[in-house]
Amino acid sequence: MKKIIVVVLLAISQALWAKGWQTFDGAELVKIVDGDSFYVDAGEQKLHLRLYFVDCPETEANARSDAQRIREQTRYFGLNDVQTTMEFGKLASEFTRQTLSKPFSVHTAFSNALGRSKQRRVYAMITTNSGEDLGGLLVENGLCRPKGVGKKTYDGIPRKTVFSTLNNLKDAAMLKKIGIWEKTDVNKIVELRGQQILENQQLDKILNKNKNETAVNAIDINTATIEELRTIKGIGTVMAKKIIAARPYKSVAELIKVRGIGKKTYKKFAPYFKIK
């Protein structure tokens, strides 16, 4: 009887772990964007995926944000020029192309990974045809770094545990000078990373100052007109009407109950509102 109970509990636990996750076996690669971003044919659906947990070097800069990202990656890996960073981005893309040349499994909870992409993109994990995790392989081969969005995996592994494992793989690749780490300037990596930290701190100060100024000019969420609501970037007439329809609010935090406002959108809107 005890064994039966244990089996049942394990089955329930696995079901809870997998909540929200869907697995598509036999998926095929359609098009590579970067080593960590690509299109796949998952049979039932055609998906644009972004890997959880990892960040591969960019392959090109088509916008200012791309250039800033490449500079940050260059400093992180301790490289002396951005061209080397992009070259390894292309190597990462080719590695993913070859690794996914045979059918593989896609695990996704369809969480939005829009980023700079204009098309719908979702976060995912990939199990290769040989049963290995694509993200882990990229880090192990010095073509990627542990960074970005993560969550408890489809098989129940905590987010922190996954990042810990990936960081161990990264450390091993660094010591072995594998992939991009072969080009690392060990005499400058601390200085380069320090430059990025300083830049991030300066940007944070600017952002915080802007938030404080915004808070001073915040509008009352319970009395604001449609015209006042529309002055906030991201709020159109339809959203303004939804916000008004959900009144009264006891706190600005209740804004999240409005349909169409998720956690990320709420964080963006919250500084512009107050309760009198």
Kinemage of the C-alpha trace (Angstrom):
@kinemage 1
@onewidth
@group {chain A} dominant
@subgroup {mainchain}
@vectorlist {calphas} color= white
{ca met a 1} P 0.000 0.000 0.000
{ca lys a 2} L 2.835 2.401 0.885
{ca lys a 3} L 4.488 1.752 -2.487
{ca ile a 4} L 1.251 2.586 -4.273
{ca ile a 5} L 0.954 5.859 -2.350
{ca val a 6} L 4.559 6.775 -3.187
{ca val a 7} L 3.984 6.074 -6.885
{ca val a 8} L 0.833 8.195 -6.882
{ca leu a 9} L 2.589 11.071 -5.105
{ca leu a 10} L 5.456 10.938 -7.595
{ca ala a 11} L 3.017 11.045 -10.483
{ca ile a 12} L 1.241 14.054 -8.961
{ca ser a 13} L 4.564 15.817 -8.362
{ca gln a 14} L 5.654 15.275 -11.955
{ca ala a 15} L 2.326 16.595 -13.201
{ca leu a 16} L 2.741 19.745 -11.093
{ca trp a 17} L 6.315 20.216 -12.310
{ca ala a 18} L 5.196 19.941 -15.898
{ca lys a 19} L 2.279 22.343 -15.458
{ca gly a 20} L 2.218 24.719 -18.381
{ca trp a 21} L 4.919 22.866 -20.291
{ca gln a 22} L 4.280 21.165 -23.627
{ca thr a 23} L 6.673 18.843 -25.419
{ca phe a 24} L 6.859 18.444 -29.185
{ca asp a 25} L 8.877 15.412 -30.264
{ca gly a 26} L 10.283 14.980 -33.745
{ca ala a 27} L 10.667 18.718 -34.338
{ca glu a 28} L 12.802 19.922 -37.251
{ca leu a 29} L 14.931 23.020 -37.725
{ca val a 30} L 13.634 25.515 -40.290
{ca lys a 31} L 15.827 28.609 -39.968
{ca ile a 32} L 18.619 29.871 -37.717
{ca val a 33} L 18.591 33.444 -36.399
{ca asp a 34} L 21.317 33.065 -33.746
{ca gly a 35} L 22.744 30.170 -31.790
{ca asp a 36} L 20.022 30.618 -29.184
{ca ser a 37} L 17.176 31.739 -31.469
{ca phe a 38} L 15.667 29.830 -34.395
{ca tyr a 39} L 12.515 28.692 -36.189
{ca val a 40} L 11.305 25.103 -35.967
{ca asp a 41} L 8.598 22.922 -37.444
{ca ala a 42} L 7.044 21.208 -34.426
{ca gly a 43} L 4.454 19.343 -36.458
{ca glu a 44} L 1.382 20.810 -34.854
{ca gln a 45} L 2.893 24.292 -34.860
{ca lys a 46} L 5.585 26.380 -36.514
{ca leu a 47} L 7.481 28.107 -33.722
{ca his a 48} L 10.080 30.844 -33.311
{ca leu a 49} L 12.080 29.816 -30.234
{ca arg a 50} L 14.506 31.501 -27.831
{ca leu a 51} L 16.488 29.225 -25.510
{ca tyr a 52} L 15.995 29.508 -21.766
{ca phe a 53} L 19.038 30.015 -19.508
{ca val a 54} L 21.676 30.928 -22.126
{ca asp a 55} L 22.904 33.817 -24.261
{ca cys a 56} L 24.963 33.349 -27.434
{ca pro a 57} L 27.020 36.165 -28.996
{ca glu a 58} L 25.185 38.265 -31.565
{ca thr a 59} L 26.077 37.769 -35.223
{ca glu a 60} L 25.368 41.303 -36.455
{ca ala a 61} L 24.239 44.752 -35.372
{ca asn a 62} L 21.202 46.175 -37.145
{ca ala a 63} L 20.182 48.574 -34.386
{ca arg a 64} L 21.738 50.588 -31.576
{ca ser a 65} L 20.498 48.030 -29.039
{ca asp a 66} L 22.305 45.270 -30.977
{ca ala a 67} L 25.538 47.266 -30.886
{ca gln a 68} L 25.210 47.838 -27.133
{ca arg a 69} L 24.554 44.145 -26.563
{ca ile a 70} L 27.578 43.114 -28.616
{ca arg a 71} L 29.768 45.546 -26.677
{ca glu a 72} L 28.491 44.107 -23.385
{ca gln a 73} L 29.148 40.539 -24.575
{ca thr a 74} L 32.633 41.516 -25.755
{ca arg a 75} L 33.477 42.890 -22.319
{ca tyr a 76} L 32.006 39.863 -20.537
{ca phe a 77} L 34.123 37.393 -22.520
{ca gly a 78} L 37.230 39.573 -22.123
{ca leu a 79} L 37.738 40.159 -25.839
{ca asn a 80} L 39.615 43.031 -27.420
{ca asp a 81} L 37.312 43.616 -30.379
{ca val a 82} L 33.635 43.209 -31.234
{ca gln a 83} L 34.385 41.480 -34.533
{ca thr a 84} L 35.664 38.433 -32.661
{ca thr a 85} L 32.447 38.370 -30.662
{ca met a 86} L 30.317 38.319 -33.812
{ca glu a 87} L 32.515 35.669 -35.413
{ca phe a 88} L 31.847 33.384 -32.460
{ca gly a 89} L 28.176 34.267 -32.753
{ca lys a 90} L 28.293 32.786 -36.257
{ca leu a 91} L 30.111 29.707 -34.947
{ca ala a 92} L 27.409 29.269 -32.304
{ca ser a 93} L 24.757 29.497 -35.026
{ca glu a 94} L 26.518 26.851 -37.073
{ca phe a 95} L 26.890 24.616 -34.015
{ca thr a 96} L 23.145 24.828 -33.389
{ca arg a 97} L 22.440 24.147 -37.061
{ca gln a 98} L 24.547 20.990 -37.040
{ca thr a 99} L 23.317 19.810 -33.635
{ca leu a 100} L 19.690 20.149 -34.733
{ca ser a 101} L 20.220 18.525 -38.132
{ca lys a 102} L 18.322 15.492 -36.823
{ca pro a 103} L 14.802 15.594 -35.272
{ca phe a 104} L 14.738 16.854 -31.686
{ca ser a 105} L 12.305 17.635 -28.861
{ca val a 106} L 10.986 21.088 -27.992
{ca his a 107} L 9.853 21.841 -24.436
{ca thr a 108} L 7.977 25.123 -24.045
{ca ala a 109} L 5.453 26.809 -21.781
{ca phe a 110} L 4.857 29.449 -24.498
{ca ser a 111} L 6.237 32.274 -22.358
{ca asn a 112} L 6.738 35.432 -24.416
{ca ala a 113} L 10.320 36.003 -25.564
{ca leu a 114} L 9.614 38.923 -27.881
{ca gly a 115} L 12.774 40.866 -27.067
{ca arg a 116} L 13.866 42.827 -30.139
{ca ser a 117} L 12.007 40.446 -32.438
{ca lys a 118} L 8.922 41.829 -34.206
{ca gln a 119} L 7.410 38.360 -34.582
{ca arg a 120} L 6.022 36.154 -31.841
{ca arg a 121} L 8.818 34.253 -30.146
{ca val a 122} L 8.620 31.936 -27.133
{ca tyr a 123} L 11.127 30.573 -24.640
{ca ala a 124} L 11.999 26.887 -24.867
{ca met a 125} L 14.421 24.142 -23.956
{ca ile a 126} L 15.693 21.704 -26.565
{ca thr a 127} L 16.569 18.037 -26.105
{ca thr a 128} L 18.739 16.941 -29.024
{ca asn a 129} L 18.371 13.706 -30.964
{ca ser a 130} L 21.096 12.223 -28.751
{ca gly a 131} L 19.232 13.215 -25.558
{ca glu a 132} L 21.356 16.212 -24.546
{ca asp a 133} L 20.318 19.762 -23.659
{ca leu a 134} L 21.229 22.224 -26.424
{ca gly a 135} L 21.878 25.102 -24.024
{ca gly a 136} L 24.273 23.003 -21.981
{ca leu a 137} L 26.137 21.891 -25.120
{ca leu a 138} L 26.584 25.480 -26.271
{ca val a 139} L 28.018 26.542 -22.892
{ca glu a 140} L 30.191 23.430 -22.634
{ca asn a 141} L 31.723 24.185 -26.044
{ca gly a 142} L 32.486 27.804 -25.182
{ca leu a 143} L 29.885 29.233 -27.564
{ca cys a 144} L 27.445 30.631 -25.047
{ca arg a 145} L 27.135 31.894 -21.486
{ca pro a 146} L 24.610 31.197 -18.711
{ca lys a 147} L 22.374 34.271 -18.701
{ca gly a 148} L 18.798 35.359 -19.180
{ca val a 149} L 15.386 33.972 -18.414
{ca gly a 150} L 14.911 30.636 -16.675
{ca lys a 151} L 12.250 28.728 -14.774
{ca lys a 152} L 11.669 25.330 -13.182
{ca thr a 153} L 12.197 22.940 -16.068
{ca tyr a 154} L 9.724 20.582 -17.693
{ca asp a 155} L 11.231 17.719 -15.659
{ca gly a 156} L 11.155 19.587 -12.339
{ca ile a 157} L 14.702 20.928 -11.985
{ca pro a 158} L 14.761 24.268 -10.096
{ca arg a 159} L 15.928 27.359 -11.973
{ca lys a 160} L 18.864 27.939 -9.583
{ca thr a 161} L 20.082 24.371 -10.039
{ca val a 162} L 20.110 24.720 -13.817
{ca phe a 163} L 22.084 27.977 -13.662
{ca ser a 164} L 24.512 26.404 -11.178
{ca thr a 165} L 25.142 23.478 -13.539
{ca leu a 166} L 25.593 25.785 -16.522
{ca asn a 167} L 28.029 27.990 -14.606
{ca asn a 168} L 30.099 24.911 -13.782
{ca leu a 169} L 30.195 24.045 -17.490
{ca lys a 170} L 31.197 27.634 -18.276
{ca asp a 171} L 34.033 27.537 -15.713
{ca ala a 172} L 35.328 24.283 -17.199
{ca ala a 173} L 35.250 25.763 -20.717
{ca met a 174} L 37.153 28.836 -19.473
{ca leu a 175} L 39.855 26.729 -17.839
{ca lys a 176} L 40.214 24.573 -20.955
{ca lys a 177} L 40.177 27.692 -23.183
{ca ile a 178} L 37.469 26.186 -25.349
{ca gly a 179} L 35.633 28.184 -28.003
{ca ile a 180} L 35.392 31.906 -27.351
{ca trp a 181} L 37.401 31.563 -24.125
{ca glu a 182} L 40.501 30.798 -26.205
{ca lys a 183} L 40.468 34.465 -27.262
{ca thr a 184} L 39.939 35.898 -23.779
{ca asp a 185} L 42.505 38.488 -22.715
{ca val a 186} L 43.110 37.339 -19.139
{ca asn a 187} L 45.001 40.551 -18.395
{ca lys a 188} L 42.048 42.767 -19.329
{ca ile a 189} L 38.888 40.772 -18.531
{ca val a 190} L 38.527 42.319 -15.059
{ca glu a 191} L 39.004 45.810 -16.481
{ca leu a 192} L 36.532 45.197 -19.326
{ca arg a 193} L 33.858 43.783 -17.049
{ca gly a 194} L 34.450 46.689 -14.682
{ca gln a 195} L 33.723 49.110 -17.519
{ca gln a 196} L 30.386 47.392 -18.105
{ca ile a 197} L 29.483 47.468 -14.422
{ca leu a 198} L 30.245 51.205 -14.261
{ca glu a 199} L 28.165 51.860 -17.371
{ca asn a 200} L 25.243 49.856 -15.971
{ca gln a 201} L 25.387 51.818 -12.716
{ca gln a 202} L 25.328 55.117 -14.608
{ca leu a 203} L 22.329 53.988 -16.635
{ca asp a 204} L 20.551 52.838 -13.464
{ca lys a 205} L 21.012 56.295 -11.935
{ca ile a 206} L 19.490 57.906 -15.006
{ca leu a 207} L 16.563 55.476 -14.970
{ca asn a 208} L 15.947 55.947 -11.248
{ca lys a 209} L 16.011 59.725 -11.639
{ca asn a 210} L 13.478 59.439 -14.453
{ca lys a 211} L 11.245 57.184 -12.326
{ca asn a 212} L 11.346 59.671 -9.433
{ca glu a 213} L 10.369 62.516 -11.757
{ca thr a 214} L 7.589 60.374 -13.196
{ca ala a 215} L 6.258 59.587 -9.713
{ca val a 216} L 5.945 63.295 -8.932
{ca asn a 217} L 3.762 63.785 -12.009
{ca ala a 218} L 1.756 60.560 -11.534
{ca ile a 219} L -1.986 60.704 -12.186
{ca asp a 220} L -4.785 59.390 -9.974
{ca ile a 221} L -5.805 56.014 -11.337
{ca asn a 222} L -9.345 56.453 -9.996
{ca thr a 223} L -10.090 59.821 -11.601
{ca ala a 224} L -7.900 60.026 -14.715
{ca thr a 225} L -9.743 60.666 -17.983
{ca ile a 226} L -9.218 58.665 -21.168
{ca glu a 227} L -7.178 61.563 -22.554
{ca glu a 228} L -4.926 61.592 -19.459
{ca leu a 229} L -4.463 57.843 -19.573
{ca arg a 230} L -3.510 57.990 -23.229
{ca thr a 231} L -0.599 60.299 -22.419
{ca ile a 232} L 1.131 57.256 -20.904
{ca lys a 233} L 3.189 55.376 -23.455
{ca gly a 234} L 1.618 52.006 -24.219
{ca ile a 235} L -1.929 52.967 -23.251
{ca gly a 236} L -4.367 53.496 -26.096
{ca thr a 237} L -8.089 54.197 -26.076
{ca val a 238} L -9.068 50.535 -25.627
{ca met a 239} L -6.703 49.980 -22.687
{ca ala a 240} L -7.738 53.302 -21.117
{ca lys a 241} L -11.397 52.208 -21.191
{ca lys a 242} L -10.479 48.873 -19.572
{ca ile a 243} L -8.622 50.673 -16.791
{ca ile a 244} L -11.578 52.970 -16.167
{ca ala a 245} L -14.035 50.038 -16.224
{ca ala a 246} L -12.089 48.259 -13.458
{ca arg a 247} L -12.463 51.148 -10.963
{ca pro a 248} L -12.334 51.747 -8.084
{ca tyr a 249} L -8.786 50.752 -7.163
{ca lys a 250} L -7.666 50.461 -3.555
{ca ser a 251} L -4.028 50.445 -4.632
{ca val a 252} L -2.066 50.869 -7.846
{ca ala a 253} L -1.139 47.184 -7.575
{ca glu a 254} L -4.751 46.298 -8.453
{ca leu a 255} L -4.014 47.542 -11.949
{ca ile a 256} L -2.791 44.024 -12.705
{ca lys a 257} L -6.392 42.759 -12.555
{ca val a 258} L -7.134 44.609 -15.785
{ca arg a 259} L -7.271 42.234 -18.708
{ca gly a 260} L -4.262 42.705 -20.952
{ca ile a 261} L -1.955 43.960 -18.193
{ca gly a 262} L 0.551 41.350 -17.098
{ca lys a 263} L 3.386 41.633 -14.594
{ca lys a 264} L 5.818 43.239 -17.047
{ca thr a 265} L 3.255 45.716 -18.347
{ca tyr a 266} L 2.226 46.576 -14.796
{ca lys a 267} L 5.819 47.385 -13.825
{ca lys a 268} L 6.026 49.713 -16.813
{ca phe a 269} L 2.753 51.512 -16.028
{ca ala a 270} L 2.881 51.600 -12.195
{ca pro a 271} L 5.215 54.643 -11.803
{ca tyr a 272} L 2.727 56.791 -13.725
{ca phe a 273} L -0.153 56.169 -11.292
{ca lys a 274} L -1.059 57.055 -7.733
{ca ile a 275} L -4.033 56.782 -5.368
{ca lys a 276} L -5.198 60.015 -3.730
